[in-house]
Amino acid sequence: MTQVALVRPLSAADSAPLATLYRANRDYLAPFEPLRDAAFLTADGQAARITELLTEHTQGRAYPYVIEVDGRLAGRITVTNVARGPYCNGSLGYWVAADRAGRRVATRAVRAVADDCFTTHQLHRLEAATLVDNLASQAVLRRTGFTLIGRAARYLRIAGQWRDHLLFQRLADDPLPSPVD
Ligand SMILES: CC(C)(COP(=O)(O)OP(=O)(O)OC[C@H]1O[C@@H](n2cnc3c(N)ncnc32)[C@H](O)[C@@H]1OP(=O)(O)O)[C@@H](O)C(=O)NCCC(=O)NCCS
């Protein structure tokens, strides 16, 4: 059956369902994320993080969204570290729940968020970093118009270890590959 995937802005009401989704996907996400404390997996922990992100949003420093499939929460996608001035840049991060993966949900979400960032928010550049062996995420980025710009040694502390990452960027005026779905 065709899935309808979409992104919408993160809201305070997402704290409890997000905590449930994080708990259900804890083992699946662990190899790709920083170490999380127990509070992160609770509704209160998510509420605190959402409050931070919404504050950053009002300051123009973050654009946080959730991903929904067929009306149900299915992941997160967030642009953080937004800088203006001569940079006009943001950092893109995302994940899709294990039971929704492999169906182009991330591809559609990244495409929608990039469009929003380059049109509504007038960014000039988005950057994203993947673990060197995260081929699925690299496929998503390549398919949505991102270009590999290099490899950064020990770039992020993931699952308790400083790990090399591949760095990608997309500029507002980059030519886009034609959509395949
Ligand atoms: C990476 C992730 C976001 C991809 O989400 P998704 O909705 O499955 O992505 P899509 O279906 O849009 O695209 C994934 C593509 O990678 C491909 N892929 C998956 N595993 C692959 C592998 N080992 N080697 C090569 N390609 C692979 C898929 O086949 C798919 O391409 P296709 O549609 O042509 O078949 C999701 O797996 C996830 O959340 N992983 C854990 C967290 C994470 O890695 N976040 C990103 C951090 S940079």
The ligand as a Gaussian input file, in Angstrom:
#p B3LYP/6-31G(d) Opt

LIG

0 1
 C       19.215000       6.467000       7.112000
 C       17.705000       6.506000       7.199000
 C       17.263000       7.912000       7.627000
 C       17.125000       6.192000       5.824000
 O       15.715000       6.305000       5.909000
 P       14.790000       5.611000       4.802000
 O       13.433000       6.180000       4.907000
 O       14.944000       4.148000       4.888000
 O       15.518000       6.122000       3.464000
 P       14.995000       5.986000       1.971000
 O       14.120000       4.781000       1.850000
 O       14.450000       7.303000       1.551000
 O       16.358000       5.777000       1.161000
 C       17.333000       4.853000       1.615000
 C       18.060000       4.286000       0.425000
 O       19.262000       3.669000       0.877000
 C       19.332000       2.383000       0.350000
 N       20.101000       1.556000       1.263000
 C       19.711000       1.053000       2.450000
 N       20.716000       0.335000       2.977000
 C       21.729000       0.404000       2.096000
 C       23.030000      -0.146000       2.051000
 N       23.501000      -0.901000       3.067000
 N       23.800000       0.107000       0.982000
 C       23.368000       0.885000      -0.028000
 N       22.133000       1.439000      -0.037000
 C       21.336000       1.189000       1.010000
 C       17.903000       1.929000       0.249000
 O       17.784000       0.838000      -0.613000
 C       17.255000       3.205000      -0.262000
 O       17.451000       3.366000      -1.655000
 P       16.321000       2.880000      -2.721000
 O       15.059000       3.610000      -2.363000
 O       16.871000       3.267000      -4.047000
 O       16.179000       1.403000      -2.539000
 C       17.159000       5.458000       8.212000
 O       17.641000       4.195000       7.841000
 C       17.561000       5.744000       9.639000
 O       16.895000       6.519000      10.316000
 N       18.658000       5.133000      10.111000
 C       19.101000       5.276000      11.486000
 C       19.499000       6.705000      11.845000
 C       20.343000       7.351000      10.783000
 O       21.184000       6.742000      10.144000
 N       20.131000       8.662000      10.590000
 C       20.900000       9.444000       9.628000
 C       22.149000       9.891000      10.273000
 S       23.182000      10.747000       9.078000

